[in-house]
Amino acid sequence: MTGSPRTEKDRGATLIIVLMLVTIIATVLGVVLSNVSTGVKSTNAYSDAASASYAADGAAQAALTRLSRGTYPNLCASKTGDSLQLGSGGGSAAFYPASGSSAHAYNATVTCSPDTSTVSGGVIGGANKPPYALLTLGTSAAETGQLFGQANKDVTVANGSVLSDSSINASKATLIVNSPYSISAVGTCTGVTCTKIASPGAPDPAYAPPSAPVSTAPAPVCTGGRAAFRPGLYTDASVLNSGCGQNGLVWFSPGAYYFDFKNSGSHTWNVPARVVGGTPMDSASTSKPITGLDPATASTLSNLSALHSAPGGCSSPAVAAQPGVEFVFGGDSAIDMGTSLMELCASYSSSAPPIAIYGLKADITNGGTGTAHAQSGCIVTVNGCTFMTSNGNGHAEIHVNGMVYAPGAWVDATYKNSAGQSFNWGLAVRRFSGDTVGSTPTDPFIELPPDGTFGTTGFSTVYLTVYLCDASTTPCPVGTPALRAKAVIGSTAPPATVTVLSWTNLK
């Protein structure tokens, strides 16, 4: 039996069915492809987020490793934060290169700030070092800001730059400043190559005077060729120039000493044979203070027989946080080193240079019963006298373990080559003269301590913030943070133990 022939209506119905099937299949396929596309996009987004998280974690871990090894910039000592740049460009130079699942590569910046209330053991860096090893602030064209001699001798400045707001004359000596530091001056430079700069080259750093009350100091005690002085105001140079003050060994116990000699004929302190200021150190160990000392009890001064030889007679703020001294000069009071041996050790500070010698710019009382007056008189006259000198044939030996800050005064020092005399935390004064005696010295005349840490106990809490950017951006800008962390770094660095207290990814 033969079938019925198709009509035109049958062929039209078939076409409609085919079109419906195609539409249904296309719709289903579109939904499937859309879901696949959404899944791919989600996977890429998750991959990029994971990459950002991994990059931030890696940057924080790199910073902690550097802190542990003692190689983090400035050892995270600046209150404002020290920056670590990670990655130097795209491709293989990126800190976090693009992976197979992510096309995003990252560079990073890590900022680190210490919790200064927890710093112990000591950090030396930008927060407590002056910007120059030698800075002279006098701007008069009639005076030479820095004068070095004698002929054919080296005068070395280490770990810091030299700047004069007037001129430098090194025609009688060879002034050496180690790389990468520089010599600069507003005025002319004679006998040395320097960089000419605009006036003023550097401002007065304006370090604050001590806050201890300006009150009359107790009378010194002495016995058996040893003497002990206590902090306070000294208005009569004869107290220092006779009696206890001229004993064979004079100890200035820790604290602030105000010298404003207005009650005597001479306003100059002639330093005795040996002076040590600060925490006295035992000859048996450079890290052990002498025990049993009391500056008010003469019988305990016999313990000073164990005093370590110089240098090393007092605890330096570059190696320990023992209490030290600050000698504050006012009026026209001056110090003459003569043939003495003097060691002064300042108190360590994490936020400012430890100052061993301070020249007053204004009268202060600090709530005490007396007044220490601003430096005045011949100290600030052009080519006048000095407030601190070890000049001439005295061959004095001085070790200042702390900064000398006297913006209105002149320091005139002669370097005894065999003694390693030095200013160990730099100077910022109006004018400086430096000379040498004997053969060319091997140790620096002026220096800044290198960045680092010291101490064997205690911890330092630090705060890390990680910022990410596209690997093509160098240096990485500080914008929205990707991670924050808080950690405790053992002060026995390096290598130090690291304990993470908190860790928060923000990406």
Salt bridges, closest charged atoms under 4 A:
GLU8 OE2 - ARG11 NH2 1.80
GLU143 OE2 - ARG430 NE 2.92
ASP204 OD2 - LYS361 NZ 2.98
ASP260 OD2 - LYS262 NZ 3.53
ASP260 OD2 - HIS373 ND1 2.73
ASP332 OD1 - HIS267 ND1 2.58
GLU343 OE2 - ARG274 NH2 3.01
GLU397 OE2 - HIS399 NE2 2.76
ASP451 OD1 - LYS129 NZ 3.07
ASP470 OD1 - HIS104 NE2 3.73
